[in-house]
Amino acid sequence: MRKPDGPLWRFGAATVALATAFAVVACGSNTGNGAAPVPTGGHNAHGQSSAPPQPLRAGERFVDLKMAEAYTPAPPEGGGTDEYRCQVIDPGLTKAAFLTGTQVTPQNIALAHHAIVYAVPPGGAAAVHEQDARTPGLGWQCFGGTGVNGAEVEKGEAAWVDTWAPGASETLFDEDAGFKLEPGSLIVLQMHYNLLATDGKPAGSDRSALRLRLKDGTPQTRELDTLPLDAPTDLPCAADESGPLCDRAASIADVTKRFGQEVGETADRQVEECGQSAPKPGNTQICDHEVEAPMTLFAGFGHMHLLGRAIKVELNPGKPNAKVVLDVPQFDFDNQRLVKLPSPVEIGPGDTLRVTCTHDAALRKQLPQLKKLPPRYVVWGDGTSDEMCTGIMTVSPRKS
């Protein structure tokens, strides 16, 4: 189990937060049938939450931020109706603080489909600024993470802090627990803009805002971390598909060309790390991870891309104390939500966590983002035509 170093990361690849209130409602996916998000409760289908932020708790303060300027989304080259755009936002921290809550407020709710908030520690700040500076226009295209070499979620160089979808209110973390942000940390806000209503044509601009809830913390404040549990993706072309990229080696070469050598090597590296002598092509993949340090599991979050069907994380499968700690039997890319465990689970050395992911190549013909692309043998990668399999567990380390 890889454990990258970094001020926000002891265990992992991507971050979500343990929330005592995590109010993301179901966002009816536009990727499958073009249906609009379904209104829930007192929320407008594409509207902002009607609920104001909760009152500040002891020691907390609000920091209000927004994108540097308005951005007009446009579809990616090659067609489609979705743009994933990352914007860098500097919270201006001069001393360390704990992030105990977030709230995303899109300005143009007709365009905003969902958003992800990433925290980048000071060590990745230069890479983020360089990416922003060399990319024309405001921000840069991104999909599976920040898209910045040196601030990648998958490599533990940035933290996945929060997810917003229409109808969401403030994400409120436990009163005395949060993600520690050091001075010089940056926020990267990934906005998913959907242009389905205008058939992929530009439809105005957006300048979304973000409210952070910060506190200085005490020696008793619990620092939240993330334990990522990856499995390989080895999804062959469907029986009625054919083409050059239906060959695994050719697909890996294509991923390498698009994202670089390190991403291209991930597919084979994961097979090795999961103790497999060779890839096992198929819809379902598993990987067992030995727990290396004592920690408490609080919640889980399954991350795949557009071909994902289901994801599950099990503790000690096949043993008397076996337990399912995360189960998403019907994965929805547009509704990737945190699932709080009924009660915290203590784990440590000697325990095993198994992640199982199921993908479906048949979805390729149904999704607007994929149906015009050539068939491929799908392996790990950052793009819409690639896949991932990660069970992201929210944890707090224990000393013993």
C-alpha positions as CSV (number, residue, x, y, z in Angstrom):
1,M,0.0,0.0,0.0
2,R,1.7,3.2,-1.1
3,K,1.9,6.0,1.4
4,P,3.1,9.3,-0.3
5,D,4.5,11.9,2.0
6,G,2.9,15.3,2.3
7,P,1.4,17.6,4.9
8,L,-2.2,16.6,4.0
9,W,-1.4,13.0,3.1
10,R,-0.4,10.1,5.3
11,F,-2.2,7.4,3.5
12,G,-3.3,8.4,0.2
13,A,-4.5,9.1,-3.2
14,A,-7.6,11.2,-3.0
15,T,-9.5,12.9,-0.2
16,V,-13.0,13.2,1.0
17,A,-14.1,14.3,4.4
18,L,-15.9,12.7,7.3
19,A,-19.0,14.8,7.4
20,T,-21.7,14.9,10.1
21,A,-23.8,16.5,7.5
22,F,-23.0,15.7,3.9
23,A,-26.0,16.8,1.9
24,V,-25.4,15.9,-1.7
25,V,-28.7,14.8,-3.3
26,A,-29.0,12.5,-6.3
27,C,-28.0,14.3,-9.4
28,G,-29.8,12.8,-12.4
29,S,-27.0,11.9,-14.8
30,N,-26.9,13.8,-18.1
31,T,-24.4,11.3,-19.3
32,G,-26.8,8.4,-19.9
33,N,-30.2,9.6,-21.1
34,G,-30.1,13.4,-21.0
35,A,-32.4,13.6,-18.0
36,A,-32.2,16.7,-15.9
37,P,-31.3,16.5,-12.2
38,V,-34.4,15.7,-10.1
39,P,-35.5,18.3,-7.5
40,T,-35.4,17.0,-4.0
41,G,-37.1,18.5,-1.0
42,G,-36.9,22.3,-1.0
43,H,-34.1,22.5,-3.6
44,N,-34.4,23.6,-7.2
45,A,-33.2,21.0,-9.7
46,H,-30.3,23.1,-10.8
47,G,-30.7,25.7,-8.0
48,Q,-28.5,26.6,-5.1
49,S,-29.3,25.1,-1.8
50,S,-32.1,26.9,0.0
51,A,-30.4,26.2,3.3
52,P,-28.0,28.9,4.7
53,P,-24.7,27.9,6.2
54,Q,-24.9,26.6,9.8
55,P,-23.8,29.0,12.5
56,L,-20.1,29.2,13.2
57,R,-19.0,27.0,16.0
58,A,-16.4,27.8,18.7
59,G,-13.2,29.0,17.1
60,E,-14.4,28.9,13.5
61,R,-14.4,31.6,10.9
62,F,-15.6,31.9,7.3
63,V,-13.3,32.6,4.4
64,D,-15.2,33.6,1.2
65,L,-13.4,32.9,-2.1
66,K,-14.4,32.9,-5.8
67,M,-12.9,32.2,-9.2
68,A,-10.5,35.0,-10.4
69,E,-12.9,36.0,-13.1
70,A,-15.9,34.7,-15.1
71,Y,-15.3,31.7,-17.4
72,T,-17.3,30.8,-20.5
73,P,-17.3,27.0,-20.8
74,A,-17.0,25.3,-24.2
75,P,-17.1,21.6,-25.2
76,P,-13.8,19.7,-25.6
77,E,-12.2,19.1,-28.9
78,G,-13.8,16.1,-30.7
79,G,-17.3,17.0,-29.6
80,G,-19.4,16.3,-26.5
81,T,-21.4,18.5,-24.1
82,D,-19.3,18.5,-21.0
83,E,-16.3,20.5,-19.9
84,Y,-14.2,19.9,-16.8
85,R,-12.4,23.1,-15.9
86,C,-10.0,23.6,-13.0
87,Q,-9.4,27.0,-11.4
88,V,-6.8,27.9,-8.8
89,I,-8.0,29.9,-5.8
90,D,-5.6,31.1,-3.1
91,P,-7.1,31.2,0.4
92,G,-4.2,33.4,1.5
93,L,-3.3,31.5,4.6
94,T,-0.5,32.9,6.7
95,K,-0.8,30.3,9.5
96,A,-1.9,26.7,9.7
97,A,-5.7,26.1,9.9
98,F,-8.1,23.2,10.0
99,L,-10.7,23.0,7.2
100,T,-13.9,22.0,9.0
101,G,-16.6,22.8,6.3
102,T,-17.0,23.9,2.7
103,Q,-19.8,25.3,0.6
104,V,-19.7,25.7,-3.2
105,T,-22.0,28.3,-4.8
106,P,-22.1,28.3,-8.6
107,Q,-23.0,31.6,-10.2
108,N,-24.6,30.1,-13.3
109,I,-26.7,27.2,-12.1
110,A,-27.9,26.5,-15.6
111,L,-24.4,25.3,-16.5
112,A,-23.0,23.9,-13.3
113,H,-23.4,20.1,-13.2
114,H,-21.2,19.3,-10.3
115,A,-17.9,20.5,-8.7
116,I,-15.0,19.0,-6.7
117,V,-12.8,20.9,-4.3
118,Y,-9.2,19.9,-4.0
119,A,-6.6,21.2,-1.5
120,V,-3.0,21.4,-2.7
121,P,-0.3,21.7,0.0
122,P,2.5,24.2,-0.4
123,G,4.8,21.7,-2.1
124,G,2.5,21.5,-5.1
125,A,1.7,25.2,-5.3
126,A,4.4,26.1,-7.9
127,A,3.2,23.3,-10.2
128,V,-0.4,24.5,-10.0
129,H,0.6,28.1,-10.8
130,E,2.8,26.9,-13.7
131,Q,-0.1,24.9,-15.2
132,D,-2.4,27.9,-14.9
133,A,0.1,30.2,-16.5
134,R,0.9,28.1,-19.5
135,T,-2.7,27.2,-20.3
136,P,-4.6,29.8,-22.5
137,G,-7.6,31.3,-20.8
138,L,-8.8,31.0,-17.2
139,G,-7.8,27.7,-15.6
140,W,-7.2,24.5,-17.5
141,Q,-8.9,21.3,-18.7
142,C,-9.0,18.5,-16.1
143,F,-11.0,15.3,-15.4
144,G,-9.8,12.6,-13.1
145,G,-8.1,15.0,-10.7
146,T,-6.3,18.3,-10.7
147,G,-4.5,17.4,-13.9
148,V,-1.3,18.9,-12.6
149,N,2.0,16.9,-12.4
150,G,3.2,17.7,-8.9
151,A,-0.3,18.2,-7.5
152,E,-2.0,14.9,-8.5
153,V,-4.7,13.4,-6.4
154,E,-3.8,9.8,-7.3
155,K,-0.2,10.3,-6.1
156,G,-1.1,11.8,-2.8
157,E,0.1,15.3,-3.9
158,A,-3.4,16.9,-3.4
159,A,-6.5,16.2,-1.4
160,W,-10.0,15.6,-2.6
161,V,-11.9,17.7,0.1
162,D,-15.5,18.0,-1.1
163,T,-18.0,17.3,-3.8
164,W,-20.9,19.6,-4.8
165,A,-24.0,18.7,-6.8
166,P,-27.3,20.5,-7.4
167,G,-29.2,20.7,-4.1
168,A,-26.2,20.3,-1.9
169,S,-25.9,22.5,1.2
170,E,-22.8,23.1,3.2
171,T,-20.6,20.2,3.9
172,L,-20.0,20.3,7.7
173,F,-17.2,18.2,9.2
174,D,-17.1,17.2,12.8
175,E,-16.6,20.1,15.1
176,D,-13.2,19.2,16.3
177,A,-11.9,17.3,13.2
178,G,-10.7,18.6,9.8
179,F,-8.1,18.7,7.1
180,K,-5.0,20.6,8.1
181,L,-4.0,23.4,5.6
182,E,-0.5,24.8,5.9
183,P,0.4,28.4,4.9
184,G,0.8,28.5,1.1
185,S,-1.8,25.9,0.5
186,L,-4.0,26.4,-2.6
187,I,-7.5,25.4,-3.5
188,V,-8.3,24.0,-6.9
189,L,-11.9,24.1,-7.9
190,Q,-12.9,21.7,-10.6
191,M,-16.2,22.7,-12.3
192,H,-18.1,20.3,-14.4
193,Y,-20.1,22.3,-16.9
194,N,-22.8,20.6,-18.9
195,L,-23.9,22.1,-22.3
196,L,-26.5,19.5,-23.2
197,A,-29.3,22.1,-23.2
198,T,-27.5,24.1,-26.0
199,D,-26.2,21.0,-27.9
200,G,-22.7,21.7,-27.0
201,K,-22.6,25.4,-27.8
202,P,-21.4,28.1,-25.4
203,A,-24.2,29.3,-23.1
204,G,-22.8,32.1,-21.0
205,S,-20.2,32.4,-18.3
206,D,-19.8,31.4,-14.6
207,R,-17.9,32.7,-11.7
208,S,-18.5,30.2,-8.9
209,A,-17.8,31.0,-5.3
210,L,-16.5,28.9,-2.4
211,R,-16.9,29.4,1.3
212,L,-14.4,27.7,3.7
213,R,-15.0,27.1,7.4
214,L,-11.6,27.3,9.2
215,K,-10.4,27.0,12.7
216,D,-7.0,27.2,14.4
217,G,-7.4,23.8,16.1
218,T,-6.0,22.5,19.4
219,P,-3.8,19.5,20.3
220,Q,-7.0,17.5,20.6
221,T,-8.2,18.4,17.1
222,R,-8.4,15.2,15.0
223,E,-6.7,15.4,11.6
224,L,-8.6,13.6,8.9
225,D,-6.7,11.6,6.3
226,T,-7.5,9.4,3.4
227,L,-6.7,5.7,2.8
228,P,-7.0,5.0,-1.0
229,L,-7.7,1.4,-2.1
230,D,-7.0,0.9,-5.8
231,A,-7.7,-2.1,-8.0
232,P,-6.6,-2.5,-11.6
233,T,-8.9,-1.7,-14.6
234,D,-8.6,-4.3,-17.3
235,L,-11.9,-4.0,-19.3
236,P,-11.7,-5.5,-22.7
237,C,-13.8,-4.3,-25.7
238,A,-17.3,-5.7,-25.9
239,A,-17.9,-8.8,-28.0
240,D,-19.4,-6.7,-30.9
241,E,-16.5,-4.1,-30.8
242,S,-13.2,-4.1,-32.6
243,G,-10.4,-1.8,-33.5
244,P,-6.7,-1.0,-32.9
245,L,-7.2,0.1,-29.3
246,C,-9.0,-3.1,-28.4
247,D,-5.4,-4.4,-27.8
248,R,-4.2,-3.9,-24.2
249,A,-0.7,-2.9,-25.2
250,A,-2.0,-0.4,-27.8
251,S,-4.4,1.1,-25.3
252,I,-1.6,1.5,-22.7
253,A,0.6,3.2,-25.3
254,D,-2.3,5.6,-26.1
255,V,-2.7,6.4,-22.4
256,T,1.0,7.0,-22.2
257,K,0.9,9.4,-25.1
258,R,-1.9,11.4,-23.6
259,F,-0.8,11.5,-20.0
260,G,2.9,10.6,-19.8
261,Q,5.0,7.6,-18.8
262,E,4.0,7.5,-15.2
263,V,0.3,7.3,-15.8
264,G,1.0,4.8,-18.7
265,E,2.8,2.5,-16.3
266,T,0.0,2.4,-13.8
267,A,-1.9,-0.5,-15.3
268,D,1.0,-2.9,-15.1
269,R,2.1,-1.6,-11.7
270,Q,-1.3,-2.2,-10.2
271,V,-1.4,-5.7,-11.4
272,E,2.0,-6.3,-9.7
273,E,1.0,-4.5,-6.5
274,C,-2.2,-6.6,-6.2
275,G,-0.1,-9.8,-6.3
276,Q,-1.3,-10.9,-9.8
277,S,1.2,-12.6,-12.1
278,A,-0.7,-11.3,-15.1
279,P,-3.6,-9.1,-16.0
280,K,-7.1,-10.7,-15.7
281,P,-9.3,-9.1,-18.4
282,G,-12.9,-8.8,-17.4
283,N,-15.7,-6.7,-16.0
284,T,-14.8,-7.2,-12.3
285,Q,-11.4,-6.6,-10.7
286,I,-10.3,-7.0,-7.1
287,C,-7.2,-6.1,-5.0
288,D,-6.4,-6.9,-1.4
289,H,-4.6,-4.2,0.7
290,E,-2.8,-5.1,3.9
291,V,-3.3,-2.5,6.6
292,E,0.0,-1.2,7.7
293,A,-0.9,1.2,10.6
294,P,-3.6,1.5,13.2
295,M,-6.4,3.8,12.2
296,T,-10.2,4.4,12.6
297,L,-12.4,4.1,9.5
298,F,-15.3,6.6,9.5
299,A,-16.6,6.7,6.0
300,G,-16.0,5.6,2.4
301,F,-16.3,7.0,-1.1
302,G,-16.2,5.0,-4.4
303,H,-14.5,6.6,-7.4
304,M,-14.7,5.3,-11.0
305,H,-15.4,7.0,-14.3
306,L,-18.2,6.7,-16.8
307,L,-18.1,2.9,-17.3
308,G,-18.4,2.2,-13.6
309,R,-21.2,-0.1,-12.4
310,A,-20.4,-1.0,-8.8
311,I,-17.7,-0.7,-6.1
312,K,-17.3,-2.4,-2.8
313,V,-14.8,-2.4,0.1
314,E,-14.6,-5.4,2.5
315,L,-12.7,-5.8,5.7
316,N,-11.1,-9.2,6.2
317,P,-13.1,-11.1,3.6
318,G,-13.5,-14.8,4.3
319,K,-12.7,-14.4,8.0
320,P,-15.0,-14.6,11.0
321,N,-14.8,-10.8,11.5
322,A,-15.5,-10.0,7.8
323,K,-17.4,-6.8,7.3
324,V,-18.5,-4.7,4.3
325,V,-17.4,-1.2,5.0
326,L,-18.4,0.4,1.6
327,D,-21.0,-0.8,-0.9
328,V,-22.1,1.1,-3.9
329,P,-24.1,-1.4,-5.9
330,Q,-25.3,1.1,-8.5
331,F,-22.5,3.5,-9.2
332,D,-23.4,7.0,-10.6
333,F,-20.5,9.1,-11.8
334,D,-22.6,12.3,-11.2
335,N,-23.5,11.3,-7.7
336,Q,-20.3,10.1,-6.1
337,R,-21.1,10.6,-2.5
338,L,-19.6,9.9,0.9
339,V,-21.1,7.0,2.8
340,K,-20.8,7.3,6.5
341,L,-20.2,4.0,8.4
342,P,-23.0,3.1,10.9
343,S,-20.2,3.3,13.5
344,P,-16.4,3.8,13.4
345,V,-14.4,0.7,12.7
346,E,-11.0,0.2,14.3
347,I,-8.4,-1.5,12.0
348,G,-4.6,-2.1,12.2
349,P,-1.7,-4.4,11.1
350,G,-3.0,-7.9,10.3
351,D,-6.2,-6.7,8.7
352,T,-7.0,-6.7,5.0
353,L,-9.1,-4.4,3.0
354,R,-10.4,-5.7,-0.4
355,V,-11.7,-3.3,-3.1
356,T,-13.9,-4.8,-5.9
357,C,-14.9,-2.8,-8.9
358,T,-17.2,-3.7,-11.8
359,H,-17.2,-1.8,-15.1
360,D,-19.4,-2.2,-18.2
361,A,-18.0,-1.7,-21.7
362,A,-21.6,-1.7,-23.1
363,L,-22.2,1.7,-21.6
364,R,-19.8,3.2,-24.1
365,K,-22.5,3.1,-26.8
366,Q,-25.0,4.9,-24.6
367,L,-22.9,7.9,-23.3
368,P,-22.6,11.1,-25.4
369,Q,-19.1,11.6,-24.1
370,L,-17.9,8.2,-25.4
371,K,-20.2,7.0,-28.2
372,K,-18.2,8.8,-30.9
373,L,-14.9,7.6,-29.7
374,P,-13.3,4.4,-31.0
375,P,-13.6,1.2,-28.9
376,R,-10.7,0.5,-26.5
377,Y,-9.4,-1.9,-24.0
378,V,-9.9,0.3,-20.9
379,V,-7.1,0.7,-18.4
380,W,-6.3,3.2,-15.7
381,G,-6.1,6.8,-16.9
382,D,-7.3,10.3,-16.4
383,G,-9.5,10.8,-19.5
384,T,-13.2,10.2,-20.1
385,S,-12.5,7.1,-22.2
386,D,-10.2,5.7,-19.4
387,E,-11.2,4.3,-16.0
388,M,-10.3,4.2,-12.4
389,C,-11.1,2.0,-9.4
390,T,-10.6,3.5,-6.0
391,G,-12.3,3.0,-2.7
392,I,-11.5,6.2,-0.8
393,M,-11.8,5.7,3.0
394,T,-11.9,8.6,5.4
395,V,-9.7,7.7,8.4
396,S,-8.1,9.1,11.5
397,P,-4.7,7.6,12.4
398,R,-4.3,6.1,15.9
399,K,-1.1,6.0,17.9
400,S,-1.8,2.4,19.0
